[in-house]
Amino acid sequence: MSARVTVTGLSRGAYELERDTRLAAMLKRGDGRNWALWVGASAFVAMLIYAAIEFGLLGMQFVHGLGKLGSALAMMFPPSGVDYLPTFLWALGETVAMAFLGTTIAAIIAVPLALFASRTTFTLRIFQFGFRRFADSLRALDYLIWALVFVRAIGLGPMAGILAIAVVDLGTLMKLYSEAIDNADRGPTDGVRAAGGSRLGEILYGIFPQVLPNMLSATLYMWESNTRSATILGIVGAGGIGYYLSDRLRVYEWGQASLIIILIVIAVYLIDFVSSRLRSRLIRG
């Protein structure tokens, strides 16, 4: 009995010693992390203050700018230009069509290119790396930059906006599609291979049924996002409702600009509502 108590006492003492050692180590690591956190937070605050002072965010110029902004917003209400409503609605439909067509073209081209950018379907690492960097280069530039390039190349009009959206979305969808393929379960693919299926059969019957809902969901989201982007493209001459918005702002027709903005908000809301419903059904299905 006494031996058991002695052993128990020694075990309890060793346990308490080990516990204290671990607690001291945790506190020591915590001190180091707290020090790094304080340094990072101080650097962030210092950078924020520097940027605010450098760009006049804390000066009187910003205060005067807020006053002018308030005056401009006051002149936007009530909206006017109801006589131009058919023209604005036609231009808004053109903007939605630009976004839809550009996204569709990008999605169709991105499907085969994503197979070459995926580690699962393309085993040559050098070429796969090249396709991934190609996708990065396409989406490295904004829609406006590509729109300026295509306006200069093919002239003013919606075609420049469609091509700008298609180029940027091609890089984005290639990345999203290839990542979805990489994350697909290998079980169905192995089953198709064991049944004697070809490499194409593995892709069609083992991979695509898994990733197709995610691919369609990403495409719908890009279409929703591109509706907003296509509005901005009209400012550089790519057609659509953005052209009329920039024109009305240029001549200080604040009431008509307000009507155009309201139409854009309604269109984006409706597309967002429909797109979110379709995405949720695809994900659940």
C-alpha positions in Angstrom: 0.0 0.0 0.0 2.8 2.4 0.9 4.6 1.5 -2.3 1.5 2.3 -4.3 1.1 5.7 -2.6 4.8 6.5 -3.2 4.5 5.6 -6.9 1.3 7.6 -7.2 2.9 10.6 -5.5 5.9 10.4 -7.8 3.6 10.2 -10.9 1.5 13.1 -9.7 4.6 15.2 -9.1 6.0 14.4 -12.5 2.7 15.3 -14.1 2.5 18.6 -12.3 6.1 19.4 -13.3 5.4 18.5 -16.9 2.2 20.7 -16.8 4.1 23.7 -15.4 6.7 23.3 -18.1 4.1 23.2 -20.8 2.4 26.3 -19.4 5.6 28.2 -19.2 6.4 27.3 -22.8 2.9 28.4 -23.9 3.3 31.7 -22.1 6.7 32.2 -23.6 5.3 31.6 -27.1 2.4 33.9 -26.3 4.8 36.7 -25.4 6.5 36.4 -28.7 3.3 36.4 -30.6 2.0 39.4 -28.7 5.2 41.3 -29.5 4.8 40.5 -33.2 1.1 41.5 -33.1 1.9 44.8 -31.5 4.6 45.5 -34.1 2.3 44.7 -36.9 -0.6 46.7 -35.5 1.7 49.7 -34.9 3.0 49.5 -38.5 -0.5 49.3 -39.9 -1.6 52.4 -37.9 1.5 54.4 -38.9 0.9 53.5 -42.6 -2.8 54.5 -42.3 -2.0 57.8 -40.7 0.7 58.5 -43.3 -1.6 57.7 -46.2 -4.4 59.9 -44.7 -2.1 62.9 -44.4 -0.4 62.3 -47.7 -3.6 62.3 -49.7 -5.4 65.0 -47.8 -7.9 62.8 -46.0 -7.4 64.7 -42.8 -7.3 68.1 -44.5 -9.8 70.8 -45.4 -9.7 69.7 -49.0 -11.6 66.5 -48.1 -14.1 68.5 -46.1 -14.8 70.8 -49.0 -15.1 67.8 -51.3 -17.8 66.3 -49.1 -19.7 69.5 -49.4 -19.6 69.4 -53.2 -20.5 65.7 -53.2 -23.6 66.5 -51.1 -24.6 69.3 -53.5 -24.2 66.9 -56.5 -26.3 64.3 -54.7 -29.0 66.9 -53.9 -29.2 67.8 -57.6 -29.8 64.2 -58.5 -33.2 64.2 -56.9 -35.8 63.9 -58.1 -34.7 61.9 -61.1 -35.6 63.3 -64.5 -35.5 62.3 -68.1 -38.4 60.0 -68.3 -38.7 60.8 -72.0 -35.3 59.1 -72.5 -36.4 55.9 -70.6 -36.8 53.7 -73.7 -33.3 54.7 -74.8 -31.9 54.0 -71.4 -33.6 50.7 -71.2 -32.3 49.7 -74.6 -28.8 50.6 -73.6 -29.2 48.7 -70.3 -30.3 45.6 -72.2 -27.2 46.1 -74.4 -25.1 46.1 -71.2 -26.6 42.9 -69.8 -26.2 41.3 -73.2 -22.5 42.3 -73.3 -22.0 40.7 -69.9 -23.8 37.6 -70.9 -22.1 37.1 -74.2 -18.6 37.9 -72.9 -19.1 35.5 -69.9 -20.5 32.7 -72.2 -17.6 33.0 -74.7 -15.1 32.9 -71.8 -16.8 29.9 -70.2 -16.8 27.8 -73.4 -13.1 28.4 -74.1 -12.2 28.0 -70.4 -13.5 24.4 -70.1 -10.8 22.7 -72.4 -8.1 25.1 -71.3 -8.8 24.3 -67.6 -8.2 20.6 -68.4 -4.6 21.6 -69.4 -4.2 23.8 -66.4 -5.3 21.1 -63.9 -2.8 18.7 -62.2 -5.4 15.9 -62.4 -6.0 15.9 -66.1 -2.7 17.1 -67.5 0.4 15.5 -66.1 3.1 17.4 -68.0 4.0 19.9 -65.3 5.9 22.3 -67.5 3.0 22.9 -69.9 0.5 22.8 -67.1 2.6 25.6 -65.4 2.5 27.5 -68.6 -1.3 27.3 -68.9 -1.7 28.5 -65.3 0.6 31.5 -65.9 -1.3 32.2 -69.1 -4.5 32.4 -67.1 -2.8 34.7 -64.6 -1.6 37.1 -67.4 -5.1 37.4 -68.8 -6.7 38.4 -65.5 -3.7 40.6 -64.4 -5.2 43.6 -66.3 -8.5 45.1 -65.5 -11.5 45.2 -67.8 -10.9 48.9 -68.5 -7.4 48.3 -69.8 -8.5 45.5 -72.2 -11.5 47.6 -73.3 -9.1 50.5 -74.2 -7.0 48.0 -76.2 -10.0 46.6 -78.1 -11.6 50.0 -78.7 -8.3 51.1 -80.3 -8.1 47.9 -82.3 -11.7 47.4 -83.6 -13.4 50.7 -82.8 -16.1 52.0 -80.5 -19.1 49.8 -79.7 -20.2 46.8 -77.7 -17.9 44.4 -79.4 -14.9 45.9 -77.6 -16.7 45.5 -74.3 -17.6 41.9 -75.0 -14.0 41.0 -75.9 -12.7 42.7 -72.8 -15.0 40.8 -70.6 -14.3 37.5 -72.4 -10.5 37.9 -72.0 -10.5 38.7 -68.3 -13.1 36.1 -67.5 -11.2 33.5 -69.5 -8.3 33.8 -67.1 -10.5 33.8 -64.0 -12.7 30.8 -65.1 -9.6 28.8 -66.1 -8.3 29.2 -62.6 -11.7 28.4 -60.9 -12.4 25.4 -63.2 -9.0 23.9 -62.9 -9.1 24.2 -59.1 -12.5 22.5 -59.1 -11.1 19.7 -61.2 -8.1 19.3 -58.9 -10.4 19.0 -55.8 -12.6 16.3 -57.5 -12.8 12.9 -55.9 -10.6 10.3 -57.6 -13.0 7.4 -56.8 -15.3 7.8 -59.8 -12.3 8.3 -62.1 -10.7 5.1 -60.8 -13.9 3.3 -61.3 -14.2 4.4 -65.0 -10.5 3.4 -65.5 -11.1 0.0 -63.9 -14.1 -0.6 -66.2 -11.9 -0.1 -69.2 -12.8 3.5 -70.0 -10.5 5.8 -71.9 -8.9 9.0 -70.6 -11.7 11.0 -72.2 -14.2 8.7 -70.5 -12.6 9.4 -67.2 -13.0 13.1 -67.7 -16.5 12.9 -69.1 -18.0 10.4 -66.6 -15.6 10.6 -63.6 -14.8 14.3 -63.3 -17.4 16.4 -65.1 -20.4 15.1 -63.1 -18.7 16.2 -59.9 -17.4 19.6 -61.0 -20.2 20.8 -63.3 -22.4 22.3 -60.6 -19.4 24.3 -59.2 -18.4 25.4 -62.7 -21.9 26.6 -63.5 -22.1 28.4 -60.2 -18.9 30.2 -60.9 -20.1 31.1 -64.4 -23.3 32.6 -63.0 -21.4 34.6 -60.4 -19.1 36.0 -63.1 -22.1 37.0 -65.2 -23.6 38.8 -62.3 -20.3 40.6 -61.6 -19.8 41.4 -65.3 -23.0 43.3 -65.5 -21.5 45.9 -63.2 -18.2 45.8 -65.0 -19.9 46.3 -68.4 -21.5 49.5 -67.0 -18.1 51.0 -66.5 -16.8 49.9 -69.9 -19.2 52.2 -71.6 -17.2 55.1 -70.2 -14.3 54.3 -72.5 -16.5 53.8 -75.5 -17.5 50.2 -75.3 -21.2 50.9 -75.5 -24.1 50.2 -73.2 -25.6 52.2 -70.5 -22.2 53.4 -69.2 -21.9 55.6 -72.3 -25.1 57.5 -71.4 -24.1 57.7 -67.8 -20.8 59.3 -68.5 -22.3 61.6 -71.1 -25.0 62.9 -68.6 -22.4 63.4 -65.9 -20.2 65.3 -68.3 -22.9 67.8 -69.2 -24.1 68.0 -65.6 -27.5 66.4 -66.3 -27.7 65.1 -62.7 -31.4 64.1 -62.8 -30.9 61.9 -65.9 -27.8 60.5 -64.4 -29.8 59.6 -61.2 -32.4 57.8 -63.4 -29.7 55.8 -65.1 -28.1 54.8 -61.8 -31.5 53.7 -60.4 -32.0 51.5 -63.5 -28.5 50.0 -63.1 -29.2 49.2 -59.4 -32.5 47.5 -60.2 -30.9 45.5 -63.0 -28.0 44.3 -60.9 -30.4 43.4 -58.1 -32.6 41.3 -60.4 -29.6 39.5 -61.9 -28.1 39.0 -58.4 -31.5 37.5 -57.2 -31.8 35.1 -60.2 -28.2 34.2 -60.1 -28.1 33.4 -56.4 -31.2 31.3 -56.7 -29.7 29.3 -59.6 -26.4 28.9 -57.8 -28.1 27.6 -54.6 -30.1 25.1 -56.6 -27.0 23.9 -58.4 -25.0 23.6 -55.2 -27.8 21.7 -53.5 -28.4 19.5 -56.5 
